[in-house]
Amino acid sequence: MVEEPHQNDDDEVIDLEEHAKRGKKLPCGRVYRYRVDTEFFKTRETELTGRVILTRAGKDPDRWLLNQKIRGSVITVGPDDVVDLTTPGLERLMTLPVDQTEGELRKEFALPEDDVDQLDAGGFEWETILGIRGKRWLMVHGFSIPEGYRQEIATVAVSIPPGYPSGQLDMVWVSPRLELNSGNQIPATQHSEIVDGRSFQRWSRHYTPANPWKPEYSVVTHLLLARAWFARELERRAA
């Protein structure tokens, strides 16, 4: 636990993660306990820049990205952006190495205009790359992983077939490899593939005749379905 100097142990401490469940704005004039990845910090300040948060967490702001999780959504925080710790629903903060998205986000092939609009409107950090043998990949960085996994954020890759959007999408690939906190094995995820020079875990999940791919579906529909796949594994293991 990291604390600011001259902090009184008798001060009331408000835990942001616990308070987020109530969905109410935090009162001012308190000591706030917030989490960055797995480490906890205390502060009296209600507003902190991304740079300050990363520095206090021992992360170089030039080498790490900061994300804030608010009511299940993940929002990227720039070094000079301000995080208001009293924001209703603010759960925690997460970091990601910059080298995963270093430099300009690549657009090596074009997606349909509707997909671009939906990805941008959803706040996704994405790029398109051409892989081995011209295979086309949509890469989504900083993708929020449901609680219950050892990883909180990851890069999710979607293979874009030549016939898309008429041709359906299938499966997703994830890096780093997702592992359940329980240690239980996740079926149909044992295969790995090198994408953009990194190992990605393949989630073999498919559309079925009962629930087929539909023409109105998009890459964002597929990403939301992938999030449901991740959540379903937690439900399956809890049953």
N, C-alpha and C positions, 0 to 999 in steps of 0.2 A: 504494500500500500504506500503510495507516494502522497505526501501532504505538503501544503504551503507552510512556510515558517510562521511562528507566532499564532498557531491555531489552538484554541482552547479545547481540550478533550471533552468539556462539558457542553459544548455547542451542539445544538440539534443537527443531526446529519440526515439529509434526505437522499435516499438511494434512487437515482434516476430510473434504473431498470424496473424497480418495484413500483415506482410512482407512475410509470408509463402505462401500466395496466389499468389505471384509473382514468386515463385520458384527459386529465385536468392540468391546467397551467400550474407550475410550481410556484410557491410563495417566494418572495425575495428575502434577502437578509438572512439566509441560512448557509450551512455548509453542504455542498453538493458532492455526492459520491457518484463518479461515473466510471465506465469501463472502456478501455481501449484494448481490443482483442481479449486477452485473458487477464490483464492487469488492471487493478483498480486505483483510482486517484481521487483526491479530495481537493476542493477549492471553494472559496467564497465568491469568486467571480461568476457572474451570470452569462457573460459572453467571452468566448475564447476564439482566437483565429486558428485556422487549420495548422499554421506554422507553429504556434505555441503548443497546441495539443500534441503534435508529432514530436517536437523537441522535448517536451516533458516525458514523453513515452520512450525517449532514447532513439527516435527515428529521424534520420536526415530528411528534411522536407524536400530536398532535391532528388531523393532516391525512393521516396515512399508516397503513395497516394492515400488519402484519407476519405473514408465514407462514413456517413451517419445513417443509422437505421431508425426510421420513424414509422411506427405503426406497420411494420413489415416491409415498407419500401426502403430502398437503398439510394441515397443521394450522395453524389461525389462532392467533396469539399476541397476547394482550392486553397493554397497556402495563405492567401490573404482574405479568404471568405471567413465570415464570422458564424460560429456555432452558438446559438442561443440555448443554453442548458435548460431554460425554463419552457422550451417548446413542448406543448402537449404531445405525448406519445413518443418522445425521444427515448429510445431504448439503450443504445450503446454506439460506440464508434469502432471502426474496423480499418485495418491498414492493408495495403497491397503493394508489392514491389513495383516501382515505376518501369523496370525493364520488361514487364509483361506488355506494356503499351508504349514503349519508348518512342519518342518522336511523333511524327504525323500518323494519325490513324489511316491505314491503307485502304484504298478503294480500288482494288485491282480488277474488279468487274462490277457491273451495275446490277442492282436489285430493282424490282418493279417500284414505281414511284409510291404506290400505296404502302409498301413495306418500309421504305425509307421514312415516310411520314409517321408511320406507327412506331418505328424504332426511336425516332427522334422525340416524338411526343411522349413516349414512355420513359425517356431519360436513360435509355440504354447506351452504354459505351461500346461501340461496335465498329468492326472493320470487315472488309471482304478481301480474301487472299486466294491466290491460285497456288495449289499444292502440287504434289508429285503427280505426274501424268496429267496435268491440267485440271485436277479435281478442284472444285470450287467450294470454298468454306466461308461461312459467316461465323465470325468470332465475336462473342459477347463477353466483355470483361467486367469484373466486379459483380458477377451474378450472385444474388443472395441465396444462401443455402438454408433450409429450415433448421431450427434448433433440434438437436438430437444427433447431428453429425459432428465429427471432429473438425470439419472445415466450416467456416462461416461464409466465405465468399470464394468463388472460383471463376475460371473462364469456361464458358460453354460454347462448343463448336457444333454447327449444324451443316451437314453436307447438302449443297444446293444442286440438285440434278439438272442436266441440260434442259429437260422439258418443263421445269418449274416456271410459272405457277400451275400449269395444267398437270404436270407430274407431281406426285405427292412427296412430301418430306418424310423422313424415316429416321428414328433413333436420335440420340445426341451423344456427344463425346465431351468429357469433363476433365479438366486439369486444375488443381491436383486431384488425384484419385479420391473419391468420396469414401469415407469409412464411418460406420455407425459408432456412436459412443459406447454402445453395448458390446461391440466387438463381433456381433453377428455378421455372417457373410451375406452379401446382397446378390441374389441370383442374377445370372445373365449380364454380369458386369466384369467378367474375368478377362475379357479380351482388351488389349491396348493397341493403339495406333499412333504413329508419329505424325503430328500435325504441326506445321510451322516450327519444326525442330524440337518439339516437346512431346512427351508421352501423354496421351489422353486416354482415359478410361471410357470404353464404349458401353452405353446403356442400351441394350437390345430390347427396345420397346417399340411396338408396331401398331398401326391402325388395323382394325379388324373389319370383316364384313358387317358385323353388327354396328360398329362405330367407324365408318370409313372416312377417308380424307374427303373434304368437301371443297368445291371451287372457291367458296368465300373465305376459306382458311388462309392464313398468312404465316410468315416466320414468327410473328409475335404470338399468334395462336399456338404455334408449336412450342415456343419457349414457355408459355404459361402451362401447357400440357406437361412439359418436362418438369416444371416445378411441382405439378401434381404427382408425377411419378416419384419424385424424391420424397414428398410427404407421405405417399402411400406406403413406402417401405417402412416408415416409422410406425404407421398404423398396423401394418402387417405384423411387425415384431412385437407390438404392444398387445396384440390380440391373444 
